[in-house]
Amino acid sequence: MATTILECNDLVLHGRMKDSNGTFGAPGQALVSGSSGDAWGTPDLGAPTLGTFSITNGVAVTTSNTFATVNCINAAVLQSGDYPSVSSGVVSVMGDGFYEISFAITTTSTGQRATDIFAISINNTVVGTESNSAYIRNSSGINEGACVLTQTLQLQNGDDIRLVSRREGTITTAGTTVGSKSVISVRKLAQVAQTTGVVSSAESSEATRNIIIGTSSTPPAISGVFANTIYFQRAT
């Protein structure tokens, strides 16, 4: 039978420690728990889940006042952890959690005062707030504008992220994306918290029944002690 060591104060080791396989660790390694026992290795410090994607140049933006999808999200330029994947302008979420989505989309148009607005669509539904208005003056050499937005959303594994745009005002002249001045980034901030503890009224009443505060100076007899019960006894 294995020996269990319970140490309530300082534990000082003189020598080296072996893992479950009887192997000494190398400098910088730690004991990492696994399904078959502890082994020396590098602890997972939590690599950030991040995907940054380029924007395709020359994709037509929406010229009406109603949001419509703009399939302009292109290849990943920066990846980390279980980063989101992209296909046909759609970014797919990898794992439940809270995600920060940031983008800067520059557009251009020959229409004077054309004004674009972008937003985020999750599973083909526009969510959250809109970006600022990109006012394209198209005068004195000013023919570009940028829509910028950062927001945090609670997403689920497999959710689809798309970019949508609309026009503000009455200018309906065609416009397109400027890829060299645009980018979108999706970063996982945290897991969704899991509620633990008392989950039903039955458990709550059970917990109450098993805590007894004694009012007598005489403690109860052993035969009168209920199983799994904590007694608070008044001092004599």
Backbone torsions as a table, in degrees:
resi	resn	phi	psi	omega
1	MET	NA	138.2	-179.5
2	ALA	-68.7	150.6	178.7
3	THR	-94.1	131.1	178.1
4	THR	-101.3	128.2	179.4
5	ILE	-107.2	121.3	175.4
6	LEU	-108.6	115.9	-177.0
7	GLU	-120.9	117.6	-176.8
8	CYS	-98.3	-10.3	-180.0
9	ASN	-118.1	-147.5	178.7
10	ASP	-75.0	138.1	176.1
11	LEU	-113.2	115.6	-176.9
12	VAL	-111.2	124.8	179.2
13	LEU	-107.6	134.0	173.8
14	HIS	-115.5	108.5	-176.8
15	GLY	122.9	-154.0	-175.4
16	ARG	-122.0	158.0	-178.1
17	MET	-113.8	140.7	178.1
18	LYS	-104.8	154.0	175.7
19	ASP	-88.5	-168.6	-177.6
20	SER	-63.6	-22.4	179.6
21	ASN	-92.1	4.1	-179.1
22	GLY	76.2	25.1	-176.3
23	THR	-109.1	138.1	175.0
24	PHE	-79.0	145.0	179.3
25	GLY	-82.8	160.2	176.1
26	ALA	-91.6	160.8	177.8
27	PRO	-54.6	132.6	179.1
28	GLY	91.9	-10.1	180.0
29	GLN	-88.4	163.7	177.7
30	ALA	-137.5	161.5	175.9
31	LEU	-75.0	118.7	-178.9
32	VAL	-110.9	123.9	-177.7
33	SER	-74.0	136.0	177.9
34	GLY	-134.7	178.9	-177.3
35	SER	-66.2	-25.6	-178.1
36	SER	-107.7	13.2	179.4
37	GLY	126.3	-176.0	178.7
38	ASP	-89.2	142.9	178.9
39	ALA	-144.7	152.5	178.1
40	TRP	-71.5	135.4	179.7
41	GLY	-172.7	-169.7	179.6
42	THR	-103.0	119.6	-179.2
43	PRO	-62.3	146.8	175.6
44	ASP	-78.5	108.4	-177.4
45	LEU	-86.9	5.5	176.5
46	GLY	86.5	73.8	177.0
47	ALA	-62.6	134.6	-178.5
48	PRO	-63.4	141.2	174.9
49	THR	-90.0	110.2	-171.6
50	LEU	-146.6	137.6	172.6
51	GLY	-139.6	121.3	176.6
52	THR	-113.6	131.8	-170.9
53	PHE	-126.0	142.6	175.8
54	SER	-76.2	166.5	178.7
55	ILE	-115.5	130.6	-179.4
56	THR	-65.5	135.2	179.8
57	ASN	-78.3	142.3	172.4
58	GLY	80.1	15.6	178.2
59	VAL	-80.6	132.5	-178.1
60	ALA	-66.5	135.4	176.2
61	VAL	-95.2	168.1	-179.2
62	THR	-74.1	136.2	-178.8
63	THR	-107.0	2.6	177.2
64	SER	-101.2	175.6	-179.7
65	ASN	-85.8	4.9	-180.0
66	THR	-109.7	135.9	-179.6
67	PHE	-61.2	138.4	174.1
68	ALA	-143.9	153.3	-176.2
69	THR	-66.0	138.0	173.4
70	VAL	-117.9	104.0	-175.9
71	ASN	-79.8	75.9	-174.7
72	CYS	-118.8	-4.8	179.9
73	ILE	-70.8	124.7	-173.0
74	ASN	-109.1	-145.3	-173.3
75	ALA	-74.9	156.2	176.8
76	ALA	-71.2	136.4	176.8
77	VAL	-112.6	-13.4	177.5
78	LEU	-151.0	130.1	-176.4
79	GLN	-136.3	146.7	176.1
80	SER	-157.7	141.0	178.6
81	GLY	63.3	-151.1	176.4
82	ASP	-81.6	69.3	-172.3
83	TYR	-68.1	151.0	176.9
84	PRO	-62.8	148.3	178.0
85	SER	-98.7	162.0	-179.8
86	VAL	-133.1	140.5	177.7
87	SER	-155.6	127.0	177.4
88	SER	53.6	41.8	177.1
89	GLY	79.3	8.8	-177.6
90	VAL	-118.6	128.4	176.8
91	VAL	-97.8	128.3	-179.3
92	SER	-104.2	130.0	-177.7
93	VAL	-74.4	139.7	178.0
94	MET	-112.4	93.1	176.7
95	GLY	100.6	145.5	177.9
96	ASP	-69.0	152.2	175.7
97	GLY	156.3	-174.4	175.9
98	PHE	-97.4	127.9	-174.9
99	TYR	-121.3	139.0	172.3
100	GLU	-99.9	122.6	179.3
101	ILE	-113.9	123.3	-179.2
102	SER	-127.7	139.7	174.7
103	PHE	-147.9	155.3	170.0
104	ALA	-135.8	110.1	-176.2
105	ILE	-115.0	116.0	177.3
106	THR	-95.7	134.4	178.7
107	THR	-125.6	161.3	178.3
108	THR	-137.1	152.5	178.9
109	SER	-158.9	152.7	175.1
110	THR	-88.8	-2.8	178.8
111	GLY	-80.5	127.4	-179.3
112	GLN	-71.3	126.4	-179.3
113	ARG	70.0	22.0	172.4
114	ALA	-62.1	133.2	-173.7
115	THR	-129.3	111.6	-179.1
116	ASP	-98.1	149.3	173.7
117	ILE	-134.9	134.3	177.9
118	PHE	-114.2	158.3	176.3
119	ALA	-151.7	176.8	-179.2
120	ILE	-106.0	136.1	176.4
121	SER	-115.4	129.7	176.1
122	ILE	-112.6	117.9	-178.7
123	ASN	52.8	44.4	175.9
124	ASN	68.9	21.9	174.7
125	THR	-125.9	125.6	179.2
126	VAL	-68.6	129.1	-176.9
127	VAL	-127.6	160.0	175.1
128	GLY	69.5	-154.4	-176.8
129	THR	-98.0	175.1	178.8
130	GLU	-98.3	163.9	174.7
131	SER	-75.2	177.2	171.0
132	ASN	-68.5	167.3	177.4
133	SER	-85.7	127.0	177.4
134	ALA	-92.3	98.2	-175.7
135	TYR	-87.3	113.1	-178.8
136	ILE	-98.3	106.5	-175.7
137	ARG	-68.9	-35.6	-176.9
138	ASN	50.4	47.7	177.9
139	SER	-153.9	145.5	-179.9
140	SER	57.1	34.3	177.3
141	GLY	80.8	5.0	179.2
142	ILE	-97.4	97.8	-177.0
143	ASN	-128.6	23.0	177.6
144	GLU	-136.1	157.0	175.0
145	GLY	-151.8	154.0	-176.1
146	ALA	-121.5	135.3	173.7
147	CYS	-102.2	124.8	-175.4
148	VAL	-125.8	137.7	179.8
149	LEU	-156.8	139.7	171.3
150	THR	-135.5	126.9	176.5
151	GLN	-151.6	159.4	-178.4
152	THR	-109.2	131.6	-178.5
153	LEU	-130.9	147.9	172.2
154	GLN	-90.9	116.5	-175.0
155	LEU	-121.3	162.7	178.8
156	GLN	-116.1	158.1	179.6
157	ASN	-55.3	129.1	178.4
158	GLY	91.8	-6.2	177.0
159	ASP	-61.0	145.4	-179.5
160	ASP	-103.1	130.0	178.6
161	ILE	-106.9	126.4	176.6
162	ARG	-128.7	160.4	172.4
163	LEU	-101.7	137.2	176.8
164	VAL	-128.1	154.7	178.2
165	SER	-140.9	163.1	174.0
166	ARG	-150.6	169.3	176.9
167	ARG	-103.7	144.0	172.0
168	GLU	-107.7	134.9	-177.0
169	GLY	93.5	-159.7	-172.4
170	THR	-112.7	2.4	-179.2
171	ILE	-80.1	119.0	-177.1
172	THR	-114.2	16.5	177.1
173	THR	-63.4	141.1	-177.6
174	ALA	-57.8	148.4	176.2
175	GLY	-142.4	160.3	-178.3
176	THR	-139.9	165.0	178.0
177	THR	-78.2	152.3	174.2
178	VAL	-112.2	98.4	-172.1
179	GLY	-60.9	-37.2	-176.0
180	SER	-69.3	-12.5	-178.6
181	LYS	-121.7	25.7	-175.5
182	SER	-136.9	152.4	179.1
183	VAL	-165.4	155.4	172.2
184	ILE	-136.7	140.9	-178.0
185	SER	-131.9	137.5	178.5
186	VAL	-122.8	120.1	-175.7
187	ARG	-130.7	130.0	177.8
188	LYS	-81.4	125.8	-178.7
189	LEU	-91.6	-41.7	-174.5
190	ALA	-166.7	160.9	172.1
191	GLN	-76.3	160.3	174.2
192	VAL	-76.1	130.8	-178.0
193	ALA	-64.2	141.5	177.6
194	GLN	-105.1	126.3	-179.5
195	THR	-78.9	129.8	177.5
196	THR	-128.4	170.3	178.6
197	GLY	109.8	-149.1	-179.4
198	VAL	-69.0	122.8	-175.6
199	VAL	-117.1	0.7	179.4
200	SER	-152.6	159.4	178.0
201	SER	-64.3	-30.7	178.6
202	ALA	-64.3	-43.8	178.3
203	GLU	-65.9	-35.6	-179.6
204	SER	-64.8	-45.6	179.6
205	SER	-66.6	-34.4	177.9
206	GLU	-64.5	-43.4	178.9
207	ALA	-62.6	-39.0	179.7
208	THR	-67.0	-40.9	-178.9
209	ARG	-65.0	-28.3	-174.4
210	ASN	-95.5	12.1	171.8
211	ILE	-120.4	115.9	-175.9
212	ILE	-121.8	129.9	176.5
213	ILE	-105.3	115.4	-178.0
214	GLY	-75.8	137.3	178.5
215	THR	-104.9	-10.5	179.2
216	SER	-94.6	152.1	176.7
217	SER	-77.6	-8.3	179.6
218	THR	-99.9	119.2	-179.5
219	PRO	-67.1	155.2	-179.3
220	PRO	-70.0	155.4	176.0
221	ALA	-69.1	153.8	-179.6
222	ILE	-57.0	-38.1	-178.4
223	SER	-67.5	-18.2	-178.4
224	GLY	-98.5	5.9	-178.9
225	VAL	-87.9	126.1	178.1
226	PHE	-75.8	148.8	177.3
227	ALA	-65.7	146.5	176.8
228	ASN	56.6	40.2	-177.7
229	THR	-121.0	137.5	175.6
230	ILE	-102.0	123.5	178.4
231	TYR	-105.3	130.3	170.2
232	PHE	-104.4	111.9	-172.2
233	GLN	-103.5	133.0	177.1
234	ARG	-68.3	137.1	-179.6
235	ALA	-66.7	146.9	179.6
236	THR	-77.7	NA	NA
